[in-house]
Amino acid sequence: MKISVSGTYSSGKTSTVLALSYYTGIPRTLAKTIREIMPEAVPGKKLSEVTPAEYLQLAMRRHTGRAVAEAVLGDTFISDGSSLQEWIYGAARVRYGMNPSATAQMLDEIDPADLTDEMRFFDQVISQYGHAFRQHVRSTFDAVVHLENEHAMTEDGHRPMNEKFREYCDQMLAQTIGDLKIPLWTIRGTMEERLEEIVSTFAFPVVVPMDEALARMRADYAAIDLRLEHDRAGVAVP
């Protein structure tokens, strides 16, 4: 079974996938994150500074990395999100700007009439990405576990600090998964409660004690390089 653990910023996708993989013995995808991709793709920039064209490059790289990782693992794996996120995070930027943190205090979304020519073209291209990415996700995953937004966003300089942006992305994710007719389970609660509910829902095996799975997840998470993108070493490739 191929399962995507879905959710938006600070929903706990990565930690849930790490722990679930250890708990059940089911492999997880290991595609690079946007944070890891950026030093080579747009060296010297933060995510909040990327142009529309640069975002499209990042989305393409992220989708390609996901697709390769999924193909390598075959018919059984757990994925940290899906390619829907690259499309939806782009589509939401049409509504909230390329740097959603800068528009967090806006009462309304950006009026389509106020979009620049550059953003109108970005909207058209990201819509086409969405068409392709939706087809890929529909043909890949057997089920989706969606994590509710139960925690405040971590202000780390990378995540867009805009709750309206996050809520829009969360709603769009759930709606799209429904439109694709992929079975969807919405999960909430503590990490222990999440793991138990997922294992029960899908009748997954348990191969190590819960405490061991959580300890191994925390060790892996602590080893993740959380430096801002422009603080990493990267080489631009022509």
Secondary structure in CASP SS format (residue, H / E / C, confidence):
PFRMAT SS
TARGET T0000
AUTHOR 0000-0000-0000
METHOD secondary structure of the structure
MODEL  1
M C 1.00
K E 1.00
I E 1.00
S E 1.00
V E 1.00
S E 1.00
G C 1.00
T C 1.00
Y C 1.00
S C 1.00
S C 1.00
G C 1.00
K H 1.00
T H 1.00
S H 1.00
T H 1.00
V H 1.00
L H 1.00
A H 1.00
L H 1.00
S H 1.00
Y H 1.00
Y H 1.00
T H 1.00
G C 1.00
I C 1.00
P C 1.00
R E 1.00
T C 1.00
L C 1.00
A C 1.00
K C 1.00
T C 1.00
I H 1.00
R H 1.00
E H 1.00
I H 1.00
M H 1.00
P H 1.00
E H 1.00
A H 1.00
V C 1.00
P C 1.00
G C 1.00
K C 1.00
K C 1.00
L H 1.00
S H 1.00
E H 1.00
V C 1.00
T C 1.00
P H 1.00
A H 1.00
E H 1.00
Y H 1.00
L H 1.00
Q H 1.00
L H 1.00
A H 1.00
M H 1.00
R H 1.00
R H 1.00
H H 1.00
T H 1.00
G H 1.00
R H 1.00
A H 1.00
V H 1.00
A H 1.00
E H 1.00
A H 1.00
V H 1.00
L H 1.00
G C 1.00
D C 1.00
T C 1.00
F E 1.00
I E 1.00
S E 1.00
D E 1.00
G C 1.00
S C 1.00
S C 1.00
L H 1.00
Q H 1.00
E H 1.00
W H 1.00
I H 1.00
Y H 1.00
G H 1.00
A H 1.00
A H 1.00
R H 1.00
V H 1.00
R H 1.00
Y H 1.00
G C 1.00
M C 1.00
N C 1.00
P H 1.00
S H 1.00
A H 1.00
T H 1.00
A C 1.00
Q C 1.00
M C 1.00
L C 1.00
D C 1.00
E C 1.00
I C 1.00
D C 1.00
P H 1.00
A H 1.00
D H 1.00
L C 1.00
T C 1.00
D H 1.00
E H 1.00
M H 1.00
R H 1.00
F H 1.00
F H 1.00
D H 1.00
Q H 1.00
V H 1.00
I H 1.00
S H 1.00
Q H 1.00
Y H 1.00
G H 1.00
H H 1.00
A H 1.00
F H 1.00
R H 1.00
Q H 1.00
H H 1.00
V H 1.00
R H 1.00
S H 1.00
T H 1.00
F C 1.00
D C 1.00
A E 1.00
V E 1.00
V E 1.00
H E 1.00
L E 1.00
E C 1.00
N C 1.00
E C 1.00
H C 1.00
A C 1.00
M C 1.00
T C 1.00
E C 1.00
D C 1.00
G C 1.00
H C 1.00
R C 1.00
P C 1.00
M C 1.00
N C 1.00
E H 1.00
K H 1.00
F H 1.00
R H 1.00
E H 1.00
Y H 1.00
C H 1.00
D H 1.00
Q H 1.00
M H 1.00
L H 1.00
A H 1.00
Q H 1.00
T H 1.00
I H 1.00
G H 1.00
D H 1.00
L C 1.00
K C 1.00
I C 1.00
P C 1.00
L E 1.00
W E 1.00
T E 1.00
I E 1.00
R C 1.00
G C 1.00
T C 1.00
M H 1.00
E H 1.00
E H 1.00
R H 1.00
L H 1.00
E H 1.00
E H 1.00
I H 1.00
V H 1.00
S H 1.00
T H 1.00
F H 1.00
A C 1.00
F C 1.00
P C 1.00
V C 1.00
V C 1.00
V C 1.00
P C 1.00
M H 1.00
D H 1.00
E H 1.00
A H 1.00
L H 1.00
A H 1.00
R H 1.00
M H 1.00
R H 1.00
A H 1.00
D H 1.00
Y H 1.00
A H 1.00
A C 1.00
I C 1.00
D C 1.00
L C 1.00
R C 1.00
L C 1.00
E H 1.00
H H 1.00
D H 1.00
R C 1.00
A C 1.00
G C 1.00
V C 1.00
A C 1.00
V C 1.00
P C 1.00
END
